[in-house]
């Protein structure tokens, strides 16, 4: 997983372990859970 830097069009805030987000498509929606195995959070520009 790579988090885009703000200069690459990404977010300025880090993603924390067990981050949840609602994902939408044209015909469905679901809740996504981000589980990072080796870190507590991922900063923009980092990989996990």
ChimeraX commands (.cxc) that place a marker at each C-alpha (Angstrom):
marker #1 position 0.00,0.00,0.00 radius 0.5
marker #1 position 1.38,3.41,-0.97 radius 0.5
marker #1 position -0.24,6.65,0.24 radius 0.5
marker #1 position 0.03,9.49,-2.28 radius 0.5
marker #1 position 1.75,12.72,-1.15 radius 0.5
marker #1 position -0.21,15.99,-1.44 radius 0.5
marker #1 position 2.00,16.97,-4.41 radius 0.5
marker #1 position 0.87,13.74,-6.13 radius 0.5
marker #1 position -2.81,14.48,-5.50 radius 0.5
marker #1 position -3.10,12.60,-2.19 radius 0.5
marker #1 position -4.11,13.53,1.34 radius 0.5
marker #1 position -2.12,15.51,3.92 radius 0.5
marker #1 position -3.22,13.34,6.84 radius 0.5
marker #1 position -1.91,9.85,7.68 radius 0.5
marker #1 position -4.04,6.70,7.56 radius 0.5
marker #1 position -4.29,4.89,10.88 radius 0.5
marker #1 position -4.43,1.16,11.44 radius 0.5
marker #1 position -8.01,-0.16,11.30 radius 0.5
marker #1 position -9.13,2.88,9.28 radius 0.5
marker #1 position -12.67,2.44,7.92 radius 0.5
marker #1 position -14.13,4.16,4.89 radius 0.5
marker #1 position -17.34,3.84,2.91 radius 0.5
marker #1 position -16.69,2.87,-0.74 radius 0.5
marker #1 position -19.23,3.72,-3.43 radius 0.5
marker #1 position -19.70,2.41,-6.97 radius 0.5
marker #1 position -22.50,2.84,-9.48 radius 0.5
marker #1 position -24.49,-0.21,-8.35 radius 0.5
marker #1 position -23.13,-1.05,-4.88 radius 0.5
marker #1 position -21.53,0.38,-1.77 radius 0.5
marker #1 position -19.51,-1.25,1.00 radius 0.5
marker #1 position -17.45,-0.50,4.08 radius 0.5
marker #1 position -13.70,-0.98,3.69 radius 0.5
marker #1 position -11.31,-1.69,6.58 radius 0.5
marker #1 position -7.60,-0.87,6.26 radius 0.5
marker #1 position -5.51,-3.19,8.42 radius 0.5
marker #1 position -1.79,-2.31,8.47 radius 0.5
marker #1 position 0.33,-5.21,9.71 radius 0.5
marker #1 position 3.73,-3.65,10.45 radius 0.5
marker #1 position 2.88,-0.05,11.47 radius 0.5
marker #1 position 0.34,1.90,13.52 radius 0.5
marker #1 position -0.21,4.42,10.72 radius 0.5
marker #1 position 1.06,5.32,7.23 radius 0.5
marker #1 position 2.14,8.86,6.39 radius 0.5
marker #1 position 1.63,10.33,2.90 radius 0.5
marker #1 position 4.57,9.32,0.71 radius 0.5
marker #1 position 5.19,6.08,2.67 radius 0.5
marker #1 position 4.46,2.47,1.83 radius 0.5
marker #1 position 3.24,-0.29,4.14 radius 0.5
marker link #1:1,2 radius 0.2
marker link #1:2,3 radius 0.2
marker link #1:3,4 radius 0.2
marker link #1:4,5 radius 0.2
marker link #1:5,6 radius 0.2
marker link #1:6,7 radius 0.2
marker link #1:7,8 radius 0.2
marker link #1:8,9 radius 0.2
marker link #1:9,10 radius 0.2
marker link #1:10,11 radius 0.2
marker link #1:11,12 radius 0.2
marker link #1:12,13 radius 0.2
marker link #1:13,14 radius 0.2
marker link #1:14,15 radius 0.2
marker link #1:15,16 radius 0.2
marker link #1:16,17 radius 0.2
marker link #1:17,18 radius 0.2
marker link #1:18,19 radius 0.2
marker link #1:19,20 radius 0.2
marker link #1:20,21 radius 0.2
marker link #1:21,22 radius 0.2
marker link #1:22,23 radius 0.2
marker link #1:23,24 radius 0.2
marker link #1:24,25 radius 0.2
marker link #1:25,26 radius 0.2
marker link #1:26,27 radius 0.2
marker link #1:27,28 radius 0.2
marker link #1:28,29 radius 0.2
marker link #1:29,30 radius 0.2
marker link #1:30,31 radius 0.2
marker link #1:31,32 radius 0.2
marker link #1:32,33 radius 0.2
marker link #1:33,34 radius 0.2
marker link #1:34,35 radius 0.2
marker link #1:35,36 radius 0.2
marker link #1:36,37 radius 0.2
marker link #1:37,38 radius 0.2
marker link #1:38,39 radius 0.2
marker link #1:39,40 radius 0.2
marker link #1:40,41 radius 0.2
marker link #1:41,42 radius 0.2
marker link #1:42,43 radius 0.2
marker link #1:43,44 radius 0.2
marker link #1:44,45 radius 0.2
marker link #1:45,46 radius 0.2
marker link #1:46,47 radius 0.2
marker link #1:47,48 radius 0.2
view
